[in-house]
Amino acid sequence: MRPAFLLAVFAIGASMLADAHANDGFGYLAGAAWRPAADEVVIDSRPLADCKKATLPNARCLPADGFLGPYRSLPSERDTLWLLGTAGLDGSETVLVVGQDATARDFVAGLLYLSGQRQVRVLTEPLARVLAGRSDAAPGQERGIIRTAVFVAPMRGERLVLKQELLREGAGVTLIDGRSELEYWGEAVRAARGGHLPGAVLLPAATLAVAGPRPVLPSGMVIAYGHDAYEGLAYFTRLAAGLGMPAHVYAGGWAEWAADGSLPVDNATYPERRTETLVAVPPAPTPGASRTVLMLAAAVALVVAFAGGWYLSKKQVA
């Protein structure tokens, strides 16, 4: 029987996790326990149209797709910090990230934390449910085109791992894969190849509840990854904020690794190529060819008319 987890799961003390979250400034907050703080900045991770329609009072709209480049890649460090400055953030604030979609919410929270935001809290309650019980919902504040603040907090760059760094890492590093079990084994493929990074163990993001049994990872450096930067940073948030793990994240994820055919993979599979029936389509006639065809048709018509007339005249004489 194929195991759903390749990682041992044990329960650990909730109080220890709470202390770790308090010291690190990164954690989840249940909806029922949320109370607004005077110095708290609310970040709405929903699509911009939803945020501008109605959100929590004084919330700032920072939709997840606003941070993503082509193929859900991360922008450069400079562009990320500029974008945060256009939302009026300098990194010293305590932010509360809210949203409707958990992956989008956790992605924005993870990006803020890695960028250096002093304290990041994540509201687990879907925002629609929170707004349903409030009478003070208001349109959110869209970020500006230019910076209204300069983001000066030092990035937590040591928690980000690049592909080249991952290749150099040796013994003592544990890789954990946050994708589905089918993707891990190469049975479902969303990238150039299926499979997983060599030696990676499976810990699907979908199985990690905010409250519940806590996995205990082996000692040493832990590097997590998902399908791409969007899912990978959301997975990092679930590990770091939800479980208190001092994990690092390979932001490029499986999509970046699989695209490089020179890199090794475990359980390598390849998507089936689609076979398409090719139907020969005659080329469209050029304008010159069209005129030639029309002239030939007219000539044939004249010949037929002349022959018909000659035949009828002969018949009448006979």
Buried (B, 14 or more C-beta within 10 A) or exposed (E): EEEEEBBEEEEEEEEEBEEBBEEBBBBBBEBEEBEEEEEBBBBBBBBBEBBBEBBBEEBBBBBBEBBBEEEBBBBEEEEBBBBBBBBBBBBBBBBBBBBBBBBBBBBBBBBBBBBBBBBBBBBBBBBEEBBEEEEEBEEBBBBEEEBEBEBEBEBBEEBBBEBEEBEEBEEEBBBBBBBBBEBBBBEBBBBBBBBBBEEBBBBBBEBBEBEEEBBBBEEEBBBBBBBBBBBBBBBBBBBBBBBBBEBBBBBBBBBBBBEEEEBEBBEEBEEEEEEEEEEEEEEEEEEEEEEEEEEEEEEEEEEEEEEEEEEEEEEEEE
